[in-house]
Amino acid sequence: MLLDIRHETTLQYASPVNYSIQQLRLTPREDSTQRPLNWRVQAPGSARRSVDAHGNIGHLLTLDRPHSELSIVVSGTVRLTDADAWMPRDSGTLSPLSYLAGTRLTEADEQAHAMAASHLRARRDTVGELLDLSGAVCGAVRHQPDCLPPGGASSALDAGFGCSADIAHAFIACCRAAGLPARYVSGYLIDAAGEWAAPHAWVDVWLASGPAPGGEAGWVSVDVLERALAGHGYCRLAVGRDHLDACPVRMAGGEAVTRTLTRVSIHTH
């Protein structure tokens, strides 16, 4: 499937600022599940391209003239695979063991350890157990779309509600508590009819055996919020240890953004 994407992000500031810095991760990754055929980043100021340790293509955007609003537009075409899209083959240089390390947003508290022991105790390497765990996490953390920025796994499990990023964080915390490498994924979810797409977050989990033909080790993509495998209809932007590593737009300066508007349009063919 070919997917034409246009994604516009508008940042609105509380008062005019003279200088701003944003880290952009708005270029789709290339792996076994997808291939960007062309991609364009349009934004005022200077955008310096780089590739980070996770293999994400990013841009450091700086704007050094007065502005009260900033619009970033990315567009292009991505070819999505139809086969085994929930098992991405990754060409990155980082070992999967790198994704065992905890972060502030994915710290496993007592509840995460208990959920990991309850749902991942038997074999800790089956897709079914991961889907069971996603259901348990969604049962423990009620989805609230507007509660940004993410507070982290412990905060969400404690409060009993969180944004989609923190539902992913809670799932990652449980996996890491059970000794399973897990990483945060940002990207787009496309509906089955190909009529709309929305920014979305899900999780890759490294299984030592089982998912690939012949039982080889590999990543398995889980959409925790949907309690399903993240297969056909997902376009990947970035991966990382947590939301901060992989979010599409991250403010690097101290400027006060009061509102972020996001518009995504697609055409499938």
Secondary structure, DSSP 8 states (H G I E B T S, - for coil): -EEEEEEEEEEEEEEEES-EEEEE--S---BTTEEEEEEEEE-SSEEEEEE-TTS-EEEEEEE-S-EEEEEEEEEEEEEE-SSSTTS-----SS-GGGGGS--GGG---HHHHHHHHHHSSS-S--HHHHHHHHHHHHHHSEE-TT--S---HHHHHHHTEE-HHHHHHHHHHHHHHTT--EEEEEEEEE-TTSS-EEEEEEEEEEESSSSSGGG--EEEEEETTTTEE--TTEEEEEEESSHHHH-SEEE-S---EEEEEEEEEEEE-
